Amino acid sequence: PPPAPAPVAPGARAPMAAPAAAPKQPTPPPTGAKPAPGGKKTEGASEPQQPQEKPATPLLIYTGRVGMEVAESTVIPGTIDKVIDMAESFGGYLASRSDAGVVIRVPSRHFRDALNALEKLGEVKRRSVSAEDVSEEFHDLEVRLQNLKSVQKRLQEFLAKAANVNDALQVERELERVGREIDQIEGRMRFLRARATFSTITVDVSAKPKQQQVVAQGTPPPPPPPRTIDLPIDWLSRVGLETLMTLR
């Protein structure tokens, strides 16, 4: 049986029991640990890396020129029509046309395919291709446009708070100038974007030169014999009149 408690004197307090030991707290996992299967975390795992930004696509303007020959001059109009049909088949269109050539515009992604298709329409004699990178110019225009729009917004705020008519007129003139610059920049950006989206190809069509037949030249005929003249008087021949009459 358990021992009986010790007697307590009158007026004395009973001794307090010793406090229970605090439960042991679990050790927190290290920072950056990944959870293991089953809800547990593993130590030493690194944080996921952020994806790197892709470089901006360059803005290129492609221009091509092709010179081709056909069998006869009567075939030139039909060949030009075929060039236009080819451009429209790639999603392009006609830019200009003349009696001996045509200018077409095709999507830049089909620029090489269009050049290869031209070889089927005639005998290509010459070809030239150039590419102009306008990425830097386009980026500068974007920065200028953003700054001008910020200035325009501040001017509109100043106009709303103008104290008198003179200040309002001055702000309006500045707003008009900034608006013109914004329109010019936006127009230039639209032009560059359109030129980069559709490439230009100039096609010159001519007829093959006809071969001329060369006639072989033979031996020239001998000169005609000297002409003889019968003079009725003997002494005329002695003075050389016959020789004088045969001269040319």
C-alpha positions in Angstrom: 0.0 0.0 0.0 1.2 3.6 -0.6 2.7 5.4 2.3 0.5 7.7 4.3 1.0 11.4 3.9 3.1 13.1 6.6 1.0 14.9 9.2 0.8 18.7 8.9 1.0 21.0 11.8 -2.0 23.2 12.5 -1.7 26.5 10.6 0.9 25.2 8.1 0.5 24.9 4.4 0.8 21.6 2.5 3.9 21.4 0.3 3.3 22.2 -3.4 3.9 19.5 -6.0 6.8 20.0 -8.4 5.7 21.4 -11.8 5.5 18.9 -14.7 8.2 19.1 -17.3 7.2 21.2 -20.4 6.7 19.2 -23.6 9.6 19.4 -26.0 9.0 21.7 -29.0 9.9 20.2 -32.4 12.8 21.8 -34.1 11.7 24.1 -37.0 12.9 23.0 -40.4 15.6 25.1 -42.1 14.5 27.9 -44.5 14.0 26.9 -48.1 13.3 23.3 -47.3 10.9 21.5 -49.7 8.1 19.3 -48.3 8.8 15.6 -48.6 6.2 13.1 -49.6 3.7 12.6 -46.8 3.8 16.2 -45.6 7.4 16.1 -44.3 10.0 18.6 -45.3 13.5 17.7 -46.4 16.5 19.8 -45.5 19.1 21.3 -47.9 16.7 21.9 -50.8 17.2 25.1 -52.8 14.5 27.6 -53.8 13.1 27.5 -57.4 14.9 29.8 -59.8 12.9 32.6 -61.5 12.6 32.2 -65.3 14.9 34.5 -67.2 13.4 37.1 -69.5 13.6 36.3 -73.2 15.4 38.7 -75.5 13.3 41.0 -77.5 12.6 39.9 -81.1 14.5 42.2 -83.6 12.4 44.4 -85.9 13.7 43.7 -89.4 12.6 45.2 -92.7 13.3 42.8 -95.7 13.5 44.1 -99.2 14.1 42.0 -102.3 14.6 42.6 -106.0 14.3 39.9 -108.7 15.1 40.2 -112.5 13.6 37.5 -114.7 13.4 36.7 -118.4 10.5 35.2 -120.3 10.4 33.7 -123.8 8.7 36.5 -125.6 7.5 40.1 -124.9 3.9 39.0 -125.3 4.2 36.8 -122.2 5.3 39.7 -119.9 1.7 40.9 -118.9 0.6 37.3 -118.1 3.8 36.8 -116.0 3.1 39.9 -114.0 -0.4 38.7 -113.3 1.0 35.4 -112.1 3.4 37.3 -109.7 0.4 39.2 -108.3 -1.6 36.0 -107.8 1.4 34.4 -106.1 1.6 37.3 -103.6 -2.0 37.1 -102.8 -1.7 33.3 -102.2 0.8 34.1 -99.4 -1.5 36.7 -97.9 0.2 39.7 -99.6 -1.0 42.4 -102.0 0.0 44.5 -105.0 1.9 47.7 -104.3 2.5 49.0 -107.8 2.7 47.8 -111.4 4.2 48.9 -114.7 4.5 47.5 -118.2 7.8 45.7 -117.4 7.6 45.1 -113.7 5.6 44.9 -110.5 6.1 45.6 -106.8 4.4 43.2 -104.3 4.3 43.0 -100.5 4.2 39.7 -98.8 4.2 38.7 -95.1 7.7 38.6 -93.8 7.3 35.0 -92.6 6.7 34.0 -96.2 9.5 36.2 -97.7 11.8 33.3 -98.6 8.9 31.1 -99.9 7.8 33.9 -102.2 11.4 34.3 -103.6 11.5 30.6 -104.3 8.1 30.6 -106.0 9.2 33.3 -108.4 11.7 30.9 -109.9 8.7 28.9 -111.3 7.3 31.9 -113.2 10.3 32.7 -115.3 14.1 32.4 -115.6 15.6 34.4 -112.7 18.7 36.2 -113.9 19.5 38.3 -110.8 18.4 38.5 -107.2 19.2 40.8 -104.3 18.0 40.8 -100.7 18.6 43.4 -97.9 17.5 43.5 -94.3 17.4 46.7 -92.2 17.3 46.4 -88.4 15.0 49.2 -86.9 14.7 47.7 -83.4 16.8 50.5 -81.8 14.8 53.2 -83.6 11.5 51.7 -82.6 12.6 51.4 -78.9 13.7 55.0 -78.9 10.3 56.1 -80.3 8.6 54.1 -77.6 10.5 55.9 -74.8 9.9 59.3 -76.4 6.2 58.5 -76.7 5.9 57.5 -73.1 7.7 60.7 -71.9 5.5 63.0 -74.1 2.3 61.4 -72.8 3.5 62.1 -69.3 4.1 65.7 -70.2 0.7 65.9 -71.9 -1.0 64.6 -68.7 0.8 67.2 -66.5 -0.1 70.0 -68.9 -3.8 69.0 -68.8 -3.6 69.2 -65.0 -2.1 72.7 -65.2 -4.8 73.8 -67.7 -7.5 72.7 -65.2 -5.8 74.8 -62.5 -5.0 77.9 -64.7 -5.6 81.1 -62.7 -6.2 83.4 -65.7 -6.8 83.4 -69.5 -3.1 84.1 -70.4 -1.9 81.1 -68.5 -4.6 78.9 -70.0 -3.7 80.0 -73.5 0.0 79.3 -72.9 -0.7 75.8 -71.6 -3.0 75.1 -74.6 -0.2 76.1 -77.1 2.2 73.8 -75.3 -0.4 71.0 -75.3 -0.9 71.5 -79.1 2.9 71.2 -79.7 3.2 68.1 -77.6 0.1 66.6 -79.4 1.7 67.1 -82.8 4.9 65.3 -81.6 2.9 62.4 -80.3 1.1 62.1 -83.6 4.4 62.1 -85.6 5.9 59.5 -83.3 2.9 57.2 -83.5 2.8 57.5 -87.3 6.5 56.6 -87.6 5.9 53.6 -85.3 3.0 52.4 -87.4 5.1 52.8 -90.5 8.0 50.8 -89.1 5.7 48.1 -87.8 3.9 47.7 -91.1 7.2 47.6 -93.1 8.5 44.9 -90.8 5.3 42.9 -91.0 5.1 42.9 -94.8 8.3 42.6 -96.9 8.7 44.3 -100.3 9.7 42.5 -103.5 10.3 44.3 -106.8 10.1 42.0 -109.9 11.5 43.2 -113.3 10.3 41.1 -116.3 12.0 41.3 -119.7 12.0 39.1 -122.9 14.9 37.0 -123.8 17.0 38.6 -126.6 16.6 37.0 -130.0 19.6 35.5 -131.6 20.6 37.1 -134.8 21.7 34.9 -137.7 25.2 35.8 -139.0 25.7 35.3 -142.7 29.1 34.0 -143.6 30.9 36.3 -146.0 32.7 34.7 -148.9 35.5 35.8 -151.2 34.7 39.2 -152.8 34.3 39.1 -156.6 37.2 40.2 -158.7 37.1 43.8 -160.1 35.7 44.2 -163.6 38.2 44.4 -166.5 39.1 47.8 -167.8 36.8 49.2 -170.4 38.2 49.6 -173.9 37.1 52.4 -176.2 37.5 52.3 -179.9 38.6 55.7 -181.1 37.9 56.5 -184.8 41.1 58.6 -185.0 44.5 57.1 -184.4 46.2 60.2 -183.1 43.6 60.5 -180.2 44.9 57.2 -178.8 48.5 58.5 -179.0 47.7 61.6 -176.8 46.2 59.4 -174.1 42.5 60.3 -174.5 41.6 56.6 -173.9 43.2 56.6 -170.5 41.5 59.8 -169.5 38.1 58.4 -170.4 38.5 55.3 -168.3 39.3 57.2 -165.1 36.6 57.4 -162.4 
